[in-house]
Amino acid sequence: MTDYLLQQGREGYWPLLDLVAPIHQAYADAHDLTYICHKGAVVTKWPGYWDSVQLMLDLSQDSGTGQVFWMDADVLIVSNADMRDVLGEHLVGMARHPSNQHGEHYNCGVLFFRACEQVSDWLRKVLDGGPGEHPYYQQDYMNLYLREPQWAGKVLELPHEWNSTVKLGHPENCNIRAWHGHKGGAVARLQAMQLDIQKRGLLCK
């Protein structure tokens, strides 16, 4: 079985992917993961939020896939802790975040899953629901369908150390740092990530 570290972004987020690529490739090499960093649109008819769903669905349907670890372009691995130790017997793992509009929900900016038929069916159902509504698009459908009875006991609430989000005041001492919802768009997120990399002394170009 092949386990994957997966990222993707449309053109405006390529500088972020370029920034983290050497760090994430080194992490993948250390943990025997295959790192995929896809640049460009995948689901061209809808907003870029949907691209990840199609990429994850494709991997989930491959009989050679084990676990998949998706991270948005504005996410950075900052420790050497092994992601493969996290899911246990669960099929999907996401951290829960607050929202003024939708209440507490699973945040799909960092999403771990185990490839199997149930996960493929879930991702396909999510994709069939598109294009969704601003601001959560695919995330609304993910949360909706994970509340169905067949998911009881199969979804892991990831500790925030695996999706430690700056905007929410999560601690800097973590495994994965995230800039979801950071003001100023991709340019501001890039600058913030560069500063964090320098502060931590992480390998970067």
Backbone as CSV, one residue per row, in Angstrom:
resi,resn,N_x,N_y,N_z,CA_x,CA_y,CA_z,C_x,C_y,C_z
1,MET,0.829,-1.192,0.000,0.000,0.000,0.000,0.875,1.258,0.000
2,THR,0.426,2.269,-0.698,1.128,3.548,-0.744,0.347,4.585,0.045
3,ASP,1.023,5.274,0.957,0.424,6.372,1.700,0.865,7.688,1.064
4,TYR,-0.046,8.659,1.035,0.200,9.901,0.293,0.088,11.132,1.176
5,LEU,0.993,12.071,0.946,0.866,13.448,1.430,0.449,14.267,0.216
6,LEU,-0.706,14.916,0.293,-1.340,15.509,-0.881,-1.607,16.995,-0.683
7,GLN,-1.174,17.794,-1.668,-1.476,19.222,-1.696,-1.806,19.644,-3.123
8,GLN,-2.488,20.771,-3.228,-2.854,21.303,-4.548,-3.207,22.772,-4.394
9,GLY,-3.046,23.515,-5.459,-3.465,24.905,-5.447,-3.560,25.456,-6.858
10,ARG,-4.434,26.417,-7.025,-4.496,27.151,-8.282,-3.418,28.221,-8.291
11,GLU,-3.257,28.920,-9.400,-2.052,29.722,-9.658,-1.702,30.700,-8.545
12,GLY,-2.675,31.353,-7.971,-2.380,32.331,-6.931,-1.717,31.746,-5.703
13,TYR,-1.836,30.429,-5.531,-1.267,29.761,-4.356,0.009,28.983,-4.677
14,TRP,0.493,29.088,-5.896,1.723,28.375,-6.235,2.916,28.817,-5.397
15,PRO,3.082,30.124,-5.105,4.226,30.503,-4.256,4.201,29.825,-2.885
16,LEU,2.991,29.592,-2.333,2.899,28.902,-1.050,3.327,27.443,-1.191
17,LEU,2.881,26.802,-2.262,3.275,25.417,-2.499,4.770,25.303,-2.737
18,ASP,5.335,26.251,-3.473,6.780,26.235,-3.717,7.551,26.416,-2.408
19,LEU,7.016,27.241,-1.523,7.680,27.504,-0.245,7.758,26.244,0.611
20,VAL,6.649,25.528,0.705,6.602,24.373,1.618,7.092,23.082,0.979
21,ALA,7.204,23.044,-0.338,7.527,21.789,-1.030,8.792,21.107,-0.511
22,PRO,9.918,21.829,-0.340,11.107,21.110,0.143,10.951,20.566,1.561
23,ILE,10.196,21.267,2.391,9.952,20.807,3.757,9.067,19.570,3.741
24,HIS,8.019,19.631,2.943,7.079,18.520,2.903,7.649,17.311,2.169
25,GLN,8.487,17.557,1.179,9.134,16.435,0.507,10.085,15.723,1.460
26,ALA,10.828,16.485,2.251,11.738,15.887,3.228,10.966,15.082,4.275
27,TYR,9.823,15.623,4.705,8.981,14.894,5.658,8.475,13.596,5.029
28,ALA,7.995,13.685,3.802,7.481,12.494,3.118,8.565,11.436,2.965
29,ASP,9.760,11.862,2.598,10.863,10.920,2.445,11.188,10.231,3.776
30,ALA,11.129,10.990,4.854,11.464,10.442,6.173,10.433,9.432,6.647
31,HIS,9.186,9.554,6.161,8.106,8.699,6.645,7.558,7.769,5.565
32,ASP,8.290,7.642,4.479,7.912,6.722,3.406,6.528,7.050,2.846
33,LEU,6.271,8.329,2.639,5.050,8.791,1.995,5.367,9.244,0.571
34,THR,4.408,9.148,-0.303,4.536,9.720,-1.636,3.920,11.111,-1.610
35,TYR,4.740,12.116,-1.911,4.274,13.503,-1.874,3.769,13.910,-3.248
36,ILE,2.504,14.315,-3.308,1.909,14.844,-4.532,1.579,16.312,-4.303
37,CYS,2.121,17.161,-5.141,1.832,18.594,-5.086,1.335,19.005,-6.467
38,HIS,0.039,19.118,-6.601,-0.588,19.376,-7.904,-0.825,20.869,-8.064
39,LYS,-0.293,21.421,-9.149,-0.494,22.840,-9.450,-1.501,22.985,-10.586
40,GLY,-2.560,23.750,-10.315,-3.548,23.988,-11.355,-4.923,23.493,-10.981
41,ALA,-5.917,23.966,-11.725,-7.306,23.610,-11.472,-7.562,22.150,-11.816
42,VAL,-8.457,21.535,-11.076,-8.871,20.148,-11.307,-10.345,20.114,-11.693
43,VAL,-11.174,20.758,-10.904,-12.608,20.868,-11.195,-12.830,22.279,-11.738
44,THR,-12.621,22.451,-13.024,-12.532,23.789,-13.611,-13.849,24.563,-13.602
45,LYS,-14.968,23.877,-13.506,-16.267,24.558,-13.577,-16.686,25.181,-12.246
46,TRP,-15.968,24.870,-11.163,-16.346,25.343,-9.834,-15.164,26.025,-9.151
47,PRO,-15.410,26.729,-8.029,-14.315,27.354,-7.291,-13.257,26.337,-6.867
48,GLY,-12.061,26.831,-6.627,-10.930,25.962,-6.346,-11.068,25.085,-5.125
49,TYR,-11.999,25.393,-4.235,-12.218,24.570,-3.054,-12.530,23.120,-3.426
50,TRP,-13.087,22.932,-4.599,-13.521,21.595,-5.003,-12.400,20.727,-5.569
51,ASP,-11.287,21.330,-5.927,-10.202,20.565,-6.548,-9.724,19.431,-5.646
52,SER,-9.619,19.719,-4.357,-9.109,18.708,-3.423,-10.022,17.489,-3.363
53,VAL,-11.329,17.715,-3.491,-12.271,16.599,-3.387,-12.042,15.602,-4.519
54,GLN,-11.864,16.106,-5.726,-11.628,15.211,-6.856,-10.302,14.469,-6.710
55,LEU,-9.264,15.160,-6.268,-7.965,14.509,-6.087,-8.038,13.425,-5.010
56,MET,-8.707,13.720,-3.920,-8.846,12.726,-2.857,-9.700,11.549,-3.306
57,LEU,-10.767,11.841,-4.041,-11.612,10.764,-4.559,-10.813,9.838,-5.464
58,ASP,-10.011,10.394,-6.344,-9.202,9.573,-7.251,-8.287,8.636,-6.478
59,LEU,-7.617,9.161,-5.451,-6.713,8.323,-4.665,-7.479,7.286,-3.849
60,SER,-8.649,7.670,-3.338,-9.419,6.749,-2.493,-9.915,5.541,-3.278
61,GLN,-10.044,5.689,-4.591,-10.551,4.602,-5.431,-9.439,3.698,-5.958
62,ASP,-8.200,4.080,-5.705,-7.056,3.282,-6.153,-6.813,2.161,-5.146
63,SER,-6.835,0.931,-5.599,-6.678,-0.211,-4.699,-5.312,-0.250,-4.027
64,GLY,-4.359,0.494,-4.551,-3.021,0.516,-3.967,-2.812,1.596,-2.923
65,THR,-3.857,2.386,-2.649,-3.744,3.488,-1.691,-4.040,3.019,-0.276
66,GLY,-3.215,3.454,0.658,-3.441,3.196,2.073,-4.089,4.390,2.741
67,GLN,-3.269,5.240,3.351,-3.764,6.464,3.973,-3.392,7.672,3.124
68,VAL,-4.239,8.709,3.197,-3.994,9.957,2.477,-4.093,11.106,3.475
69,PHE,-3.117,12.012,3.370,-3.054,13.160,4.270,-3.117,14.429,3.418
70,TRP,-4.309,15.037,3.399,-4.503,16.261,2.605,-4.205,17.487,3.467
71,MET,-3.500,18.476,2.849,-3.260,19.757,3.504,-3.431,20.870,2.482
72,ASP,-4.186,21.918,2.845,-4.317,23.091,1.994,-2.952,23.704,1.716
73,ALA,-2.903,24.591,0.734,-1.639,25.233,0.364,-1.099,26.120,1.478
74,ASP,-1.980,26.614,2.356,-1.540,27.504,3.432,-1.292,26.743,4.736
75,VAL,-0.766,25.538,4.607,-0.524,24.656,5.749,0.929,24.194,5.721
76,LEU,1.532,24.075,6.906,2.953,23.767,7.014,3.201,22.716,8.083
77,ILE,3.912,21.661,7.725,4.343,20.653,8.700,5.522,21.222,9.483
78,VAL,5.435,21.205,10.813,6.481,21.829,11.624,7.107,20.857,12.629
79,SER,6.756,19.579,12.565,7.397,18.595,13.436,7.624,17.317,12.632
80,ASN,8.274,16.362,13.263,8.542,15.094,12.584,7.602,13.987,13.054
81,ALA,6.550,14.333,13.795,5.590,13.325,14.265,4.939,12.630,13.072
82,ASP,4.718,11.335,13.191,4.239,10.526,12.066,2.715,10.569,11.967
83,MET,2.210,11.104,10.870,0.767,11.197,10.639,0.101,9.823,10.612
84,ARG,0.830,8.819,10.219,0.243,7.486,10.061,-0.153,6.857,11.392
85,ASP,0.316,7.432,12.490,-0.023,6.907,13.812,-1.325,7.489,14.356
86,VAL,-1.949,8.393,13.620,-3.038,9.198,14.178,-4.408,8.545,14.044
87,LEU,-4.769,8.045,12.879,-6.143,7.611,12.617,-6.582,6.389,13.422
88,GLY,-5.663,5.513,13.716,-6.056,4.273,14.382,-7.024,3.491,13.514
89,GLU,-8.173,3.119,14.064,-9.182,2.369,13.315,-10.203,3.280,12.631
90,HIS,-10.076,4.587,12.791,-11.008,5.524,12.170,-10.767,5.611,10.666
91,LEU,-11.777,6.069,9.945,-11.662,6.197,8.494,-11.329,7.608,8.058
92,VAL,-11.777,8.605,8.807,-11.555,10.014,8.466,-11.170,10.765,9.728
93,GLY,-10.261,11.738,9.593,-9.881,12.575,10.721,-9.798,14.032,10.321
94,MET,-10.464,14.905,11.095,-10.383,16.359,10.902,-10.524,17.034,12.258
95,ALA,-9.904,18.202,12.397,-10.094,19.002,13.602,-11.432,19.731,13.525
96,ARG,-11.957,20.093,14.688,-13.194,20.861,14.725,-12.878,22.320,15.040
97,HIS,-13.509,23.214,14.277,-13.293,24.652,14.414,-14.618,25.355,14.657
98,PRO,-14.576,26.527,15.309,-15.800,27.305,15.511,-16.147,28.124,14.267
99,SER,-17.397,28.559,14.191,-17.842,29.439,13.103,-19.066,30.210,13.566
100,ASN,-19.087,31.515,13.294,-20.250,32.324,13.643,-21.471,31.938,12.816
101,GLN,-21.216,31.466,11.585,-22.308,31.148,10.673,-22.824,29.725,10.830
102,HIS,-21.911,28.789,11.074,-22.286,27.381,11.001,-22.067,26.621,12.303
103,GLY,-21.624,27.297,13.333,-21.326,26.595,14.570,-20.075,25.736,14.431
104,GLU,-19.781,24.954,15.449,-18.584,24.114,15.402,-18.731,23.069,14.307
105,HIS,-17.632,22.850,13.573,-17.689,21.962,12.411,-16.311,21.365,12.172
106,TYR,-16.285,20.305,11.384,-15.006,19.738,10.952,-14.393,20.648,9.889
107,ASN,-13.112,20.970,10.072,-12.390,21.809,9.120,-11.569,20.929,8.193
108,CYS,-11.816,21.053,6.888,-11.172,20.153,5.921,-9.865,20.695,5.358
109,GLY,-9.326,21.771,5.944,-8.024,22.272,5.496,-6.899,21.288,5.755
110,VAL,-7.086,20.447,6.769,-6.220,19.289,7.027,-7.164,18.106,7.184
111,LEU,-6.996,17.113,6.336,-7.933,15.986,6.317,-7.150,14.695,6.115
112,PHE,-7.280,13.791,7.069,-6.645,12.478,6.986,-7.730,11.447,6.670
113,PHE,-7.440,10.497,5.783,-8.407,9.421,5.576,-7.722,8.129,5.157
114,ARG,-8.457,7.056,5.364,-8.023,5.730,4.968,-8.812,5.336,3.718
115,ALA,-8.125,4.989,2.643,-8.793,4.658,1.382,-9.632,3.389,1.548
116,CYS,-10.907,3.508,1.239,-11.821,2.375,1.298,-13.105,2.781,0.596
117,GLU,-14.005,1.831,0.424,-15.238,2.104,-0.312,-16.102,3.147,0.386
118,GLN,-16.170,3.096,1.706,-17.018,4.056,2.409,-16.518,5.481,2.239
119,VAL,-15.217,5.659,2.288,-14.650,6.999,2.086,-14.867,7.454,0.651
120,SER,-14.670,6.559,-0.317,-14.912,6.910,-1.719,-16.359,7.328,-1.939
121,ASP,-17.285,6.591,-1.353,-18.698,6.935,-1.491,-18.988,8.310,-0.902
122,TRP,-18.376,8.606,0.241,-18.550,9.915,0.890,-18.024,11.040,0.011
123,LEU,-16.812,10.889,-0.500,-16.220,11.931,-1.339,-17.006,12.122,-2.639
124,ARG,-17.479,11.033,-3.191,-18.275,11.125,-4.422,-19.591,11.857,-4.153
125,LYS,-20.192,11.564,-3.025,-21.442,12.222,-2.653,-21.214,13.716,-2.417
126,VAL,-20.112,14.054,-1.786,-19.744,15.460,-1.585,-19.581,16.157,-2.926
127,LEU,-18.844,15.526,-3.822,-18.591,16.126,-5.137,-19.883,16.292,-5.926
128,ASP,-20.785,15.352,-5.806,-22.065,15.439,-6.508,-22.912,16.604,-6.006
129,GLY,-22.608,17.103,-4.807,-23.396,18.183,-4.238,-23.001,19.570,-4.704
130,GLY,-21.885,19.690,-5.409,-21.358,20.996,-5.794,-22.294,21.814,-6.659
131,PRO,-22.037,23.113,-6.809,-20.852,23.840,-6.355,-20.916,24.378,-4.932
132,GLY,-22.029,24.225,-4.220,-22.091,24.704,-2.853,-22.202,26.212,-2.769
133,GLU,-22.085,26.708,-1.543,-22.264,28.137,-1.296,-21.081,28.717,-0.527
134,HIS,-20.788,29.970,-0.782,-19.751,30.705,-0.057,-20.125,30.765,1.435
135,PRO,-19.180,30.627,2.380,-17.748,30.498,2.161,-17.219,29.070,2.267
136,TYR,-18.091,28.095,2.568,-17.572,26.772,2.916,-17.664,25.735,1.811
137,TYR,-18.496,25.946,0.821,-18.548,25.083,-0.346,-18.554,23.591,0.028
138,GLN,-17.454,22.882,-0.304,-17.399,21.430,-0.087,-17.431,21.050,1.384
139,GLN,-16.945,21.935,2.245,-16.872,21.617,3.671,-18.266,21.430,4.275
140,ASP,-19.235,22.211,3.809,-20.610,22.041,4.286,-21.113,20.636,4.009
141,TYR,-20.867,20.136,2.796,-21.327,18.795,2.433,-20.571,17.722,3.206
142,MET,-19.284,17.923,3.405,-18.520,16.961,4.194,-19.116,16.801,5.574
143,ASN,-19.384,17.924,6.230,-19.955,17.886,7.566,-21.358,17.282,7.574
144,LEU,-22.149,17.634,6.584,-23.510,17.120,6.495,-23.527,15.607,6.420
145,TYR,-22.737,15.041,5.532,-22.793,13.599,5.311,-22.084,12.801,6.401
146,LEU,-21.131,13.421,7.089,-20.485,12.711,8.198,-21.389,12.589,9.415
147,ARG,-22.515,13.272,9.396,-23.497,13.120,10.473,-24.447,11.950,10.234
148,GLU,-24.316,11.290,9.101,-25.191,10.153,8.800,-24.810,8.946,9.668
149,PRO,-25.774,8.059,9.945,-25.558,6.962,10.910,-24.363,6.067,10.608
150,GLN,-24.072,5.823,9.341,-22.995,4.891,9.002,-21.608,5.404,9.404
151,TRP,-21.536,6.696,9.784,-20.244,7.260,10.167,-20.018,7.255,11.675
152,ALA,-20.974,6.792,12.413,-20.826,6.763,13.872,-19.579,5.973,14.273
153,GLY,-18.709,6.601,15.040,-17.504,5.944,15.534,-16.380,5.831,14.523
154,LYS,-16.572,6.374,13.319,-15.559,6.220,12.272,-14.830,7.517,11.925
155,VAL,-15.227,8.613,12.598,-14.598,9.904,12.345,-13.817,10.331,13.579
156,LEU,-12.546,10.620,13.393,-11.683,11.053,14.485,-11.638,12.577,14.531
157,GLU,-11.885,13.144,15.698,-11.658,14.579,15.887,-10.166,14.791,16.138
158,LEU,-9.489,15.310,15.131,-8.048,15.525,15.252,-7.756,16.555,16.342
159,PRO,-6.798,16.297,17.207,-6.346,17.331,18.140,-5.828,18.540,17.353
160,HIS,-5.952,19.712,17.927,-5.559,20.923,17.205,-4.075,20.963,16.862
161,GLU,-3.280,20.133,17.513,-1.863,20.098,17.160,-1.650,19.620,15.714
162,TRP,-2.680,18.989,15.121,-2.595,18.539,13.739,-3.252,19.520,12.762
163,ASN,-3.809,20.586,13.270,-4.348,21.648,12.412,-4.381,22.919,13.253
164,SER,-3.197,23.344,13.689,-3.058,24.456,14.615,-3.172,25.768,13.840
165,THR,-4.320,26.418,13.982,-4.675,27.541,13.119,-4.381,28.871,13.798
166,VAL,-3.549,29.668,13.142,-3.093,30.936,13.703,-4.271,31.833,14.045
167,LYS,-5.223,31.954,13.138,-6.371,32.840,13.324,-7.172,32.497,14.572
168,LEU,-7.177,31.239,14.966,-7.954,30.788,16.117,-7.151,30.783,17.413
169,GLY,-5.899,31.236,17.338,-5.071,31.310,18.532,-4.565,29.975,19.026
170,HIS,-4.513,28.989,18.158,-3.994,27.684,18.556,-2.494,27.785,18.845
171,PRO,-1.954,26.898,19.658,-0.554,27.017,20.099,0.461,26.803,18.974
172,GLU,1.571,27.513,19.099,2.655,27.366,18.128,3.334,26.019,18.240
173,ASN,3.316,25.440,19.433,3.915,24.120,19.647,2.935,23.076,19.121
174,CYS,3.180,22.585,17.916,2.207,21.737,17.234,2.931,20.877,16.205
175,ASN,2.179,20.107,15.461,2.740,19.292,14.381,2.474,19.895,13.011
176,ILE,1.300,20.505,12.858,0.935,21.153,11.596,0.384,22.535,11.919
177,ARG,0.963,23.562,11.288,0.534,24.947,11.475,-0.273,25.375,10.256
178,ALA,-1.346,26.136,10.484,-2.245,26.491,9.385,-2.635,27.965,9.443
179,TRP,-2.812,28.525,8.263,-3.185,29.936,8.120,-4.550,30.064,7.452
180,HIS,-5.471,29.163,7.750,-6.824,29.241,7.206,-7.455,30.581,7.596
181,GLY,-8.060,31.258,6.620,-8.776,32.492,6.909,-7.903,33.672,7.277
182,HIS,-6.605,33.575,7.078,-5.673,34.650,7.399,-5.963,35.855,6.511
183,LYS,-6.086,37.024,7.099,-6.424,38.224,6.337,-5.317,38.587,5.349
184,GLY,-5.727,39.111,4.196,-4.753,39.562,3.204,-4.529,38.590,2.070
185,GLY,-5.266,37.482,2.083,-5.182,36.544,0.966,-3.868,35.805,0.888
186,ALA,-3.577,35.293,-0.299,-2.416,34.420,-0.490,-1.102,35.135,-0.203
187,VAL,-0.997,36.409,-0.557,0.255,37.142,-0.350,0.567,37.264,1.137
188,ALA,-0.430,37.629,1.937,-0.220,37.772,3.374,0.073,36.417,4.022
189,ARG,-0.568,35.383,3.545,-0.320,34.043,4.098,1.108,33.592,3.779
190,LEU,1.543,33.878,2.564,2.913,33.535,2.184,3.915,34.219,3.109
191,GLN,3.721,35.490,3.360,4.644,36.234,4.219,4.644,35.674,5.633
192,ALA,3.455,35.360,6.141,3.364,34.807,7.496,4.033,33.436,7.580
193,MET,3.871,32.642,6.551,4.483,31.320,6.539,6.000,31.427,6.440
194,GLN,6.485,32.356,5.659,7.937,32.566,5.548,8.535,32.925,6.903
195,LEU,7.857,33.806,7.631,8.334,34.207,8.953,8.342,33.025,9.916
196,ASP,7.327,32.188,9.840,7.252,31.030,10.723,8.367,30.036,10.412
197,ILE,8.632,29.829,9.137,9.701,28.924,8.730,11.047,29.424,9.228
198,GLN,11.277,30.726,9.095,12.534,31.309,9.563,12.669,31.191,11.077
199,LYS,11.571,31.448,11.783,11.577,31.393,13.240,11.893,29.992,13.742
200,ARG,11.364,29.006,13.042,11.563,27.609,13.460,12.863,27.022,12.929
201,GLY,13.501,27.716,11.985,14.730,27.191,11.393,14.486,25.986,10.511
202,LEU,13.334,25.949,9.860,13.017,24.827,8.984,13.728,24.977,7.650
203,LEU,13.979,23.833,7.010,14.624,23.836,5.704,13.730,24.523,4.694
204,CYS,14.246,25.477,3.939,13.490,26.123,2.871,14.461,26.698,1.869
205,LYS,13.928,26.928,0.658,14.741,27.509,-0.401,14.706,29.015,-0.326
